[in-house]
Amino acid sequence: ISEQRWGTVSPGLFMALDRVEDIHSFTSRCLSEVLGGRDNIEHVVARYFSTTNTWFTIVDRVEFEALLKNIWVAPSAETSVLLLGMSLITRLPQNNNLNGMADSVYLSVKTMLSVVKTKVCLSIPLMQAELLIAMYEASHGMHQQAYMSVGSCCQLSRALGWWDKNFWTGQRRAGMPINLQLCSALWWAIVYVDW
């Protein structure tokens, strides 16, 4: 994907948040504006799973592909912001600005995550997106921003009940399917980025 394909979210899109449009449609439009069409999005996903996710395994491919398949039918703010995080962390080094704070794609993804977190329920895809952003921040020397992102992940893990010992036992509610292996991987990823 050429540099010109990596767009940013135009400020005019945020005017839609005061209108009738829901957050899922809004993020879907933003995703298209930043990444382009379906082929570009699938290219980002393939690159993410063949690079970053091989050593920073925080996204289960099977579960994610089910989410991705569904996004074309029913837009999802959580999946869209996760896709934006995947695109951010897999950008080629020559396209990255040494001063990450001046990177307009980073600022767009960070802003989009903040907007989505205010409009939807907390979820695993939001944590995954936040962790990818934290990894980007840490690898670009933005230590204060990474610290804040990791702190947000810790608060999210608390809200999801991970700090309760019963969460990790078989005594959880049967109607609430949880992938404990993925939750464990995410917890250790938080520890890794924080370290």
KEMI-942291 format. One line per field, with one value per residue (C-alpha): residue number from 0; chain; x, y, z. Coordinates in Angstrom, 3 decimals, padded with zeros to 6 digits. Example, Ala and Ser with C-alpha at 12.3 -4.5 7.8 and 13.67 -1.06 7.14 Angstrom:
// residues 2
num	(0  1)
chaine	(A  A)
xx	(012.300  013.670)
yy	(-004.500  -001.060)
zz	(007.800  007.140)
END
This chain:
// residues 195
num	(0  1  2  3  4  5  6  7  8  9  10  11  12  13  14  15  16  17  18  19  20  21  22  23  24  25  26  27  28  29  30  31  32  33  34  35  36  37  38  39  40  41  42  43  44  45  46  47  48  49  50  51  52  53  54  55  56  57  58  59  60  61  62  63  64  65  66  67  68  69  70  71  72  73  74  75  76  77  78  79  80  81  82  83  84  85  86  87  88  89  90  91  92  93  94  95  96  97  98  99  100  101  102  103  104  105  106  107  108  109  110  111  112  113  114  115  116  117  118  119  120  121  122  123  124  125  126  127  128  129  130  131  132  133  134  135  136  137  138  139  140  141  142  143  144  145  146  147  148  149  150  151  152  153  154  155  156  157  158  159  160  161  162  163  164  165  166  167  168  169  170  171  172  173  174  175  176  177  178  179  180  181  182  183  184  185  186  187  188  189  190  191  192  193  194)
chaine	(A  A  A  A  A  A  A  A  A  A  A  A  A  A  A  A  A  A  A  A  A  A  A  A  A  A  A  A  A  A  A  A  A  A  A  A  A  A  A  A  A  A  A  A  A  A  A  A  A  A  A  A  A  A  A  A  A  A  A  A  A  A  A  A  A  A  A  A  A  A  A  A  A  A  A  A  A  A  A  A  A  A  A  A  A  A  A  A  A  A  A  A  A  A  A  A  A  A  A  A  A  A  A  A  A  A  A  A  A  A  A  A  A  A  A  A  A  A  A  A  A  A  A  A  A  A  A  A  A  A  A  A  A  A  A  A  A  A  A  A  A  A  A  A  A  A  A  A  A  A  A  A  A  A  A  A  A  A  A  A  A  A  A  A  A  A  A  A  A  A  A  A  A  A  A  A  A  A  A  A  A  A  A  A  A  A  A  A  A  A  A  A  A  A  A)
xx	(000.000  001.481  001.922  -000.961  -003.333  -002.665  -005.125  -006.228  -009.628  -010.843  -012.220  -015.504  -016.323  -016.591  -019.520  -021.550  -021.291  -023.795  -026.259  -028.311  -025.485  -024.489  -020.890  -020.685  -021.534  -019.275  -016.227  -016.908  -016.784  -013.607  -012.029  -012.747  -011.335  -008.107  -007.462  -009.429  -011.534  -011.979  -008.849  -006.650  -008.238  -007.677  -004.070  -003.567  -005.039  -002.805  000.274  -000.621  -000.996  002.216  004.283  003.295  000.956  003.711  005.597  002.968  000.136  -002.858  -005.424  -006.852  -006.961  -010.007  -012.080  -010.893  -011.702  -015.255  -015.455  -014.004  -016.462  -019.322  -018.071  -019.039  -022.647  -023.005  -020.424  -018.720  -016.965  -014.812  -013.638  -013.026  -010.832  -008.945  -008.311  -006.975  -004.646  -003.447  -002.736  -000.816  001.463  002.264  003.181  006.515  009.392  010.170  006.597  006.805  007.800  010.567  008.509  005.381  003.330  003.611  002.230  -001.257  -002.269  -001.316  -003.316  -006.328  -006.254  -005.790  -008.670  -010.910  -010.223  -011.106  -014.373  -015.343  -014.587  -017.078  -019.849  -019.719  -019.388  -015.915  -014.685  -011.691  -011.250  -010.991  -008.276  -006.467  -006.586  -005.316  -002.453  -001.424  -001.405  000.615  003.150  003.382  003.894  006.559  008.447  008.417  009.785  006.465  006.853  004.337  001.656  002.475  002.210  -001.257  -002.374  -001.136  -002.909  -006.096  -005.610  -005.214  -008.421  -010.190  -008.970  -010.358  -013.707  -013.830  -013.421  -009.937  -008.805  -011.387  -009.971  -013.342  -012.939  -010.101  -011.862  -014.493  -017.052  -017.844  -021.373  -022.070  -023.883  -020.754  -018.285  -014.768  -011.581  -009.341  -006.265  -006.738  -007.439  -004.238  -002.254  -003.665  -002.778  000.819  000.958  -000.011  002.813  005.230  004.437  004.526  007.934)
yy	(000.000  003.321  006.186  008.101  005.213  005.789  008.577  010.178  010.916  014.305  016.607  016.904  013.297  014.111  016.469  013.297  012.290  015.000  013.685  010.520  008.328  005.591  004.941  001.697  003.355  006.280  004.106  002.039  005.210  006.320  002.920  003.230  006.746  005.754  002.323  002.369  -000.506  -004.127  -005.306  -002.872  -003.893  -007.580  -006.755  -005.055  -008.094  -010.525  -008.413  -008.102  -011.866  -012.608  -010.050  -008.505  -011.255  -013.871  -012.405  -010.204  -012.713  -010.802  -011.453  -014.912  -015.278  -017.544  -015.268  -012.170  -013.570  -014.211  -010.567  -009.398  -011.501  -009.937  -006.339  -006.293  -007.063  -005.281  -002.552  -002.814  000.082  -002.303  -004.273  -001.086  000.441  -002.864  -002.845  000.700  -000.439  -003.329  -000.947  001.394  -001.258  -002.866  000.259  -000.003  001.661  004.113  005.389  006.010  009.385  009.271  011.645  009.542  012.458  014.140  011.049  011.941  008.273  007.617  010.643  009.534  005.997  007.245  009.693  007.057  004.659  007.388  008.157  004.491  003.883  006.601  005.127  001.312  -001.277  -002.336  -005.341  -007.492  -005.881  -002.459  -003.777  -005.334  -002.017  -000.159  -002.646  -002.237  001.522  001.152  -001.012  001.594  004.344  002.404  001.537  005.190  006.526  007.998  006.596  008.846  008.034  004.304  004.504  006.059  003.455  000.580  002.159  002.222  -001.485  -002.227  -000.353  -002.201  -005.541  -004.590  -003.596  -006.922  -008.726  -010.111  -009.080  -011.375  -014.873  -016.400  -015.060  -017.520  -020.555  -022.878  -021.283  -018.524  -018.150  -020.742  -018.184  -016.034  -017.787  -016.496  -017.444  -017.654  -018.383  -015.123  -013.186  -014.597  -013.645  -010.125  -009.832  -010.861  -008.494  -005.647  -006.710  -006.913  -003.425  -001.992  -003.471)
zz	(000.000  -000.984  001.452  -000.088  000.787  004.473  005.058  008.237  009.641  008.451  011.182  009.288  010.113  013.818  013.162  012.514  016.169  017.075  014.527  014.251  012.904  015.332  016.390  014.400  011.083  011.936  012.655  009.560  007.441  009.221  008.637  004.929  004.873  006.639  005.099  001.881  000.578  001.563  -000.305  001.635  004.935  004.180  003.240  006.640  008.418  006.501  007.211  010.900  011.369  009.451  011.383  014.717  015.884  015.510  018.496  020.215  020.149  021.457  018.724  018.109  014.326  014.173  016.413  014.584  011.148  012.357  013.475  010.164  008.183  010.138  009.754  006.081  007.033  010.380  011.121  014.515  016.221  018.259  015.227  013.241  015.922  016.290  012.536  012.840  015.632  013.466  010.609  012.902  014.391  011.019  009.094  007.352  009.248  006.444  006.669  010.395  011.685  014.305  016.423  016.895  018.225  014.825  013.070  011.843  011.481  015.119  016.253  014.201  015.610  019.183  018.782  017.260  020.149  022.658  020.872  020.625  024.324  025.254  023.106  023.482  026.232  027.275  025.327  024.459  020.999  022.667  024.966  022.014  020.145  023.219  023.605  019.960  020.421  023.639  021.808  019.038  021.627  023.516  020.335  019.243  022.531  023.652  027.155  028.893  026.319  026.541  030.332  030.018  027.469  029.642  032.618  030.582  029.805  033.515  034.301  031.504  032.877  036.274  034.722  032.862  036.198  035.687  039.153  040.728  041.345  040.420  036.877  036.283  037.766  036.402  038.721  036.201  034.907  032.225  030.052  029.740  027.424  027.999  026.202  029.278  027.179  025.255  028.462  029.962  026.849  027.035  030.717  030.048  027.077  029.434  031.759  028.798  027.493  031.034  031.641)
END
